Amino acid sequence: MSSPKTTPNPSKATSPSSGLGRTGVVLLGNRATFGLVNLAAAAVAVRALGFEAFGVVVLCHAVARLVGDTLRFQSWQAILSFGTPLLDRSEGRGLRRLVGVTLALDVAALTVALGLLMILAPWLGAVLGWSQDVQDWVRFYALAAVFMTSATPTGVLRLAERFDVLNWQHATNATIRLAGALLVFWLGLGLDALIIVWFGAAAVAGGWMMWRAVVIYRAMQGRLPEVGGAKMPSGFWRFVLSTNLASSVSSAMLHGSTLAVGAVLGPSAAGLYAIVRQVSEALAKPAKLLGPVMLPAFSETRLGSADASNALMARALGVGLLAMAAIVTVMVLAGDVLLATVFGPEALAADDLLLLASTAAAVMLWGFALEPALLAARRADVALILCLSAALVYALLLAWLLPTQGLVGAGIALLAHATLLFLGRLLVVGFVVRGRCSVDQPETV
């Protein structure tokens, strides 16, 4: 039997732009600050050991992220999308069931991923031309995936609006990296020490965040009555599988491209590619941060008036367009200066790549609200189709251009991917979700 429809909280529904308010500003300020700290850590590491050694660290990190992200479920999206109405209705039993299922999925996926890596590491190393030492470090560093892929704890913290904990996680990781890189530089330590620093930063920051998530979740459960159904919300499994596959494709594209650059062009090129991606990812970070903030806002407005939802989208696109223009302008005028100043003259070999990758990041920032709008409308299947299509174009362009155009070819592929994904999402949101698609509140079956 279907559960009765509930009226959305009026205080929330009347403020559809809240996702672009104080929370977003705090998140952006924190991540911008410690994004610079991360860049400083990478710069010190490059000056201490050079691009080739730093490229090995990058490859280890890429494998760990690829392992953890490719098979993990996007539990935080499910918790926000399905947990928000449960929390609004104070259904403690339903929320506990939701979190329990997502946590079990996380553990199972991570166990499978680590097992596959341990088995396939020798084959992967042979294909990518790694030495035995690098293969051993890759297997060790892959364990950091346990602390990098904490999807359910992240979802709990976002549902509880405890963005301060997520901010501290990011700050701790960046600070440990910088302090460790400085020690490696001053003491003249080698590659082994730098890998341990990067691993330790992920373990300490991720472990602390998980512990805080457990404490906060227990406190949240203590305030909720034991009401609600024991079954999962209708559409949960389709939503989770669609968002997970879309995330897996994006992760494989991001971290797999780093491995591809290393295999085709060598560790030094992988190091150059990594620092450029780090800069561009820092520029695109607002899109990743504001997306989760916008998801509850769109979930609320879709239960209210269409005008409120349209106004929220219009404002988000306007803010994103201004940010895009600022990023492209800065990179055109001072991108080469940034590379040479922070990473040394050798980094100028990636000047063109930086401009292309930064423009791609700016395009993604422009459309930061489009994917949350699709997910809030329960159109994860459409989001998946768009993701797969853009990723296929990216993979074909990378395979074609990387051997002949080098790092510039990788940049062209990135820009094409971002542009196709933005246009596809914009068309769907404009003509399907807002105009023709009627989506009801999820029901419990």
Secondary structure, 3 states (H helix, E strand, C coil): CCCCCCCCCHHHHCCHHHHHCHHHHHHHHHHHHHHHHHHHHHHHHHHHHHHHHHHHHHHHHHHHHHHHHHHCCCHHHHHHHHHHHHHHCCCHHHHHHHHHHHHHHHHHHHHHHHHHHHHHHHHHHHHHCCCHHHHHHHHHHHHHHHHHCCHHHHHHHHHCCCHHHHHHHHHHHHHHHHHHHHHHHHHCCCHHHHHHHHHHHHHHHHHHHHHHHHHHHHHHHHCCCCCCCCCCECCHHHHHHHHHHHHHHHHHHHHHHHHHHHHHHCHHHHHHHHHHHHHHHHHHHHHHHHHHHHHHHHHHHCCCCHHHHHHHHHHHHHHHHHHHHHHHHHHHHHHHHHHHHHHCHHHHHHHHHHHHHHHHHHHHHHCCCHHHHHHHCCCHHHHHHHHHHHHHHHHHHHHHHHHHHCHHHHHHHHHHHHHHHHHHHHHHHHHHHCCCCCCCCCCEC
